[in-house]
Amino acid sequence: MKFEEIQIRVRYGETDQMGVVYHGNYALYLEMGRIEWLRKLGVSYKSMEEEGIMLPVVSLNINYKKSAGYDDIIKVKTKLKNKPSAKIEFEYEITNEADEILTTASTVLVFVDKKTNRPVRAPEYFMRLIEA
């Protein structure tokens, strides 16, 4: 499956005293990529939650290769790893303007029924969109 890509300009508040992106902010960049990937599919977190499905992150793995700094434009590339079941897995690459890989990452999220707080299979409408 192909990568979906967004661009982000690194803000001053996302960096440490050395002007380098604080490592914890990469999780936010991944979330931004994932939200836009879902939006391009035709789904939003908000609509899923309104329908009683939540998608908590249960696993996050980040590999740092190079640093991003203040005012850099970075690209977050997000890709679905496998066909979803009760979980959905994403892979990511974060690159700089020279297309150098700064970070690779993966996340696992689980479809959870909001009322029971128990895992459930991916909704049918979601699976139809994935397969289309």
Buried (B, 14 or more C-beta within 10 A) or exposed (E): EEBBBBEBEBEEEBBEEEBBBEEEBBBEBBBBBBBBBBEEBEBEBEEBEEEEBBBEBEEBEBEBEEBBBBEBEBBBBBBBEEEBEEBBBBBBBBBBEEEEEBBBBBBBBBBBEEEEEEBBEBBEEBBEBBEE
